[in-house]
Amino acid sequence: TFRITVPTSWLQTRPVVTSWARDVSGNASSVNGAKEIRALGWANPPMQTTALSNDFSPIQVLWDAKRSVVYLLNTNAQIEVVHVPSGARGAPITLPVSPHSFALTNSGDSLVVTLPGARALGVIDLRAAVRSTVIVPLQIATEDSELLGPFTRSPEAVQVSGSHVFVALVHGLFVARLLDVNLATGT
């Protein structure tokens, strides 16, 4: 056993690990003879805060490690771009209609966005100097229901896996289907 003397400031911001036990009733008690152990090698990472304007209402956030940017999906038919760690704003990506969800492709070279108002997906090539949205219309049939009458689902949520884009088609709260769009074949 040996002692190391460290500055007091090292101990103030580090978490402490303790031992305790909980019985079947949910009562917790410290373990006899257990010592508090301060975590060594603890670092508080630097943080960057970026102010958003009042007209901005992000509904989803994506991290793009390849470009060191964060994409903020906005209800006003835009995707805001924030560079990390500077917090500088990039040129926003304009969408044709309000989006609901988005995802990065596995390669990280494109964003796939659900566009419920257009009953479509939007695909944005992130490698292009000027980014635009390519619209991929979804073939969504109108259905009939005794309870609901005629209705059409709209694309809400999106998830990418390989060349497949999985889109949740929703009408109201309970009527849903899952659509598989293959980007490689276009089907």
Contacts in CASP RR format, 6 or more apart in sequence:
PFRMAT RR
TARGET T0000
AUTHOR 0000-0000-0000
METHOD contacts of the structure
MODEL  1
TFRITVPTSWLQTRPVVTSWARDVSGNASSVNGAKEIRALGWANPPMQTT
ALSNDFSPIQVLWDAKRSVVYLLNTNAQIEVVHVPSGARGAPITLPVSPH
SFALTNSGDSLVVTLPGARALGVIDLRAAVRSTVIVPLQIATEDSELLGP
FTRSPEAVQVSGSHVFVALVHGLFVARLLDVNLATGT
11 38 0 8 1.000
13 42 0 8 1.000
13 44 0 8 1.000
14 38 0 8 1.000
14 39 0 8 1.000
14 40 0 8 1.000
14 41 0 8 1.000
14 42 0 8 1.000
15 38 0 8 1.000
15 39 0 8 1.000
15 42 0 8 1.000
16 36 0 8 1.000
16 37 0 8 1.000
16 38 0 8 1.000
16 39 0 8 1.000
17 36 0 8 1.000
17 37 0 8 1.000
17 38 0 8 1.000
17 39 0 8 1.000
18 30 0 8 1.000
18 34 0 8 1.000
18 36 0 8 1.000
18 37 0 8 1.000
19 30 0 8 1.000
19 31 0 8 1.000
19 34 0 8 1.000
20 28 0 8 1.000
20 29 0 8 1.000
20 30 0 8 1.000
20 31 0 8 1.000
20 34 0 8 1.000
21 28 0 8 1.000
21 29 0 8 1.000
21 31 0 8 1.000
22 28 0 8 1.000
23 29 0 8 1.000
46 85 0 8 1.000
48 84 0 8 1.000
48 85 0 8 1.000
48 86 0 8 1.000
48 87 0 8 1.000
50 82 0 8 1.000
50 87 0 8 1.000
50 89 0 8 1.000
52 58 0 8 1.000
52 72 0 8 1.000
52 80 0 8 1.000
55 76 0 8 1.000
56 72 0 8 1.000
56 74 0 8 1.000
56 76 0 8 1.000
56 80 0 8 1.000
57 74 0 8 1.000
57 75 0 8 1.000
57 76 0 8 1.000
58 72 0 8 1.000
58 73 0 8 1.000
58 74 0 8 1.000
58 80 0 8 1.000
59 73 0 8 1.000
59 74 0 8 1.000
59 75 0 8 1.000
59 99 0 8 1.000
59 100 0 8 1.000
59 101 0 8 1.000
60 72 0 8 1.000
60 73 0 8 1.000
60 101 0 8 1.000
60 102 0 8 1.000
61 70 0 8 1.000
61 71 0 8 1.000
61 72 0 8 1.000
61 73 0 8 1.000
62 70 0 8 1.000
62 71 0 8 1.000
62 73 0 8 1.000
62 102 0 8 1.000
62 103 0 8 1.000
62 104 0 8 1.000
62 111 0 8 1.000
63 70 0 8 1.000
63 84 0 8 1.000
64 70 0 8 1.000
64 71 0 8 1.000
64 104 0 8 1.000
64 108 0 8 1.000
64 126 0 8 1.000
66 108 0 8 1.000
66 109 0 8 1.000
67 126 0 8 1.000
68 83 0 8 1.000
68 84 0 8 1.000
68 85 0 8 1.000
69 81 0 8 1.000
69 82 0 8 1.000
69 83 0 8 1.000
69 84 0 8 1.000
69 90 0 8 1.000
70 81 0 8 1.000
70 82 0 8 1.000
70 84 0 8 1.000
71 79 0 8 1.000
71 80 0 8 1.000
71 81 0 8 1.000
71 93 0 8 1.000
71 102 0 8 1.000
71 111 0 8 1.000
72 79 0 8 1.000
72 80 0 8 1.000
72 81 0 8 1.000
72 82 0 8 1.000
73 79 0 8 1.000
73 99 0 8 1.000
73 101 0 8 1.000
73 102 0 8 1.000
73 113 0 8 1.000
74 80 0 8 1.000
74 92 0 8 1.000
74 99 0 8 1.000
75 98 0 8 1.000
75 99 0 8 1.000
76 98 0 8 1.000
77 94 0 8 1.000
77 95 0 8 1.000
77 96 0 8 1.000
77 97 0 8 1.000
77 98 0 8 1.000
77 99 0 8 1.000
78 92 0 8 1.000
78 93 0 8 1.000
78 94 0 8 1.000
78 95 0 8 1.000
79 92 0 8 1.000
79 93 0 8 1.000
79 95 0 8 1.000
79 99 0 8 1.000
79 102 0 8 1.000
79 111 0 8 1.000
79 113 0 8 1.000
79 124 0 8 1.000
80 89 0 8 1.000
80 90 0 8 1.000
80 92 0 8 1.000
81 89 0 8 1.000
81 90 0 8 1.000
81 91 0 8 1.000
81 92 0 8 1.000
81 93 0 8 1.000
82 88 0 8 1.000
82 89 0 8 1.000
82 90 0 8 1.000
83 89 0 8 1.000
83 90 0 8 1.000
91 131 0 8 1.000
93 111 0 8 1.000
93 124 0 8 1.000
93 131 0 8 1.000
93 133 0 8 1.000
94 133 0 8 1.000
95 113 0 8 1.000
95 115 0 8 1.000
95 122 0 8 1.000
95 133 0 8 1.000
96 115 0 8 1.000
96 118 0 8 1.000
96 133 0 8 1.000
96 135 0 8 1.000
97 115 0 8 1.000
97 116 0 8 1.000
97 117 0 8 1.000
97 118 0 8 1.000
98 115 0 8 1.000
98 116 0 8 1.000
98 117 0 8 1.000
99 113 0 8 1.000
99 114 0 8 1.000
99 115 0 8 1.000
100 114 0 8 1.000
100 115 0 8 1.000
100 116 0 8 1.000
100 155 0 8 1.000
100 156 0 8 1.000
100 157 0 8 1.000
101 113 0 8 1.000
101 114 0 8 1.000
101 156 0 8 1.000
101 157 0 8 1.000
101 158 0 8 1.000
102 111 0 8 1.000
102 112 0 8 1.000
102 113 0 8 1.000
102 114 0 8 1.000
102 158 0 8 1.000
103 111 0 8 1.000
103 112 0 8 1.000
103 158 0 8 1.000
103 159 0 8 1.000
103 160 0 8 1.000
103 165 0 8 1.000
104 110 0 8 1.000
104 111 0 8 1.000
104 112 0 8 1.000
104 160 0 8 1.000
105 111 0 8 1.000
105 112 0 8 1.000
105 160 0 8 1.000
105 162 0 8 1.000
105 183 0 8 1.000
106 160 0 8 1.000
106 161 0 8 1.000
106 162 0 8 1.000
108 126 0 8 1.000
109 125 0 8 1.000
109 126 0 8 1.000
109 127 0 8 1.000
110 123 0 8 1.000
110 124 0 8 1.000
110 125 0 8 1.000
110 126 0 8 1.000
111 123 0 8 1.000
111 124 0 8 1.000
111 126 0 8 1.000
112 121 0 8 1.000
112 122 0 8 1.000
112 123 0 8 1.000
112 158 0 8 1.000
112 160 0 8 1.000
112 165 0 8 1.000
113 121 0 8 1.000
113 122 0 8 1.000
113 123 0 8 1.000
113 124 0 8 1.000
113 133 0 8 1.000
113 158 0 8 1.000
114 121 0 8 1.000
114 122 0 8 1.000
114 155 0 8 1.000
114 156 0 8 1.000
114 157 0 8 1.000
114 158 0 8 1.000
114 167 0 8 1.000
115 121 0 8 1.000
115 122 0 8 1.000
115 135 0 8 1.000
115 155 0 8 1.000
116 154 0 8 1.000
116 155 0 8 1.000
116 156 0 8 1.000
117 154 0 8 1.000
118 135 0 8 1.000
118 137 0 8 1.000
119 137 0 8 1.000
119 138 0 8 1.000
119 140 0 8 1.000
119 152 0 8 1.000
119 154 0 8 1.000
119 155 0 8 1.000
120 135 0 8 1.000
120 136 0 8 1.000
120 137 0 8 1.000
120 138 0 8 1.000
120 155 0 8 1.000
121 135 0 8 1.000
121 136 0 8 1.000
121 138 0 8 1.000
121 155 0 8 1.000
121 158 0 8 1.000
121 165 0 8 1.000
121 167 0 8 1.000
121 181 0 8 1.000
122 133 0 8 1.000
122 134 0 8 1.000
122 135 0 8 1.000
122 136 0 8 1.000
123 133 0 8 1.000
123 134 0 8 1.000
123 136 0 8 1.000
123 183 0 8 1.000
124 131 0 8 1.000
124 132 0 8 1.000
124 133 0 8 1.000
124 134 0 8 1.000
125 131 0 8 1.000
125 132 0 8 1.000
125 134 0 8 1.000
136 181 0 8 1.000
138 155 0 8 1.000
138 167 0 8 1.000
138 169 0 8 1.000
138 179 0 8 1.000
138 181 0 8 1.000
140 152 0 8 1.000
140 153 0 8 1.000
140 154 0 8 1.000
140 155 0 8 1.000
140 169 0 8 1.000
140 179 0 8 1.000
141 152 0 8 1.000
142 150 0 8 1.000
142 151 0 8 1.000
142 152 0 8 1.000
143 150 0 8 1.000
143 151 0 8 1.000
143 152 0 8 1.000
143 153 0 8 1.000
144 150 0 8 1.000
144 151 0 8 1.000
145 151 0 8 1.000
145 175 0 8 1.000
148 171 0 8 1.000
148 175 0 8 1.000
151 171 0 8 1.000
151 175 0 8 1.000
152 171 0 8 1.000
153 169 0 8 1.000
153 170 0 8 1.000
153 171 0 8 1.000
153 175 0 8 1.000
153 176 0 8 1.000
153 177 0 8 1.000
154 169 0 8 1.000
154 170 0 8 1.000
154 171 0 8 1.000
155 167 0 8 1.000
155 168 0 8 1.000
155 169 0 8 1.000
155 179 0 8 1.000
156 167 0 8 1.000
156 168 0 8 1.000
156 169 0 8 1.000
156 170 0 8 1.000
157 167 0 8 1.000
157 168 0 8 1.000
157 170 0 8 1.000
158 165 0 8 1.000
158 166 0 8 1.000
158 167 0 8 1.000
158 168 0 8 1.000
159 165 0 8 1.000
159 166 0 8 1.000
160 166 0 8 1.000
163 182 0 8 1.000
163 183 0 8 1.000
163 184 0 8 1.000
163 185 0 8 1.000
164 180 0 8 1.000
164 181 0 8 1.000
164 182 0 8 1.000
164 183 0 8 1.000
165 180 0 8 1.000
165 181 0 8 1.000
165 182 0 8 1.000
165 183 0 8 1.000
166 178 0 8 1.000
166 179 0 8 1.000
166 180 0 8 1.000
166 181 0 8 1.000
167 178 0 8 1.000
167 179 0 8 1.000
167 180 0 8 1.000
167 181 0 8 1.000
168 176 0 8 1.000
168 177 0 8 1.000
168 178 0 8 1.000
168 179 0 8 1.000
169 176 0 8 1.000
169 177 0 8 1.000
169 178 0 8 1.000
169 179 0 8 1.000
170 176 0 8 1.000
181 187 0 8 1.000
END
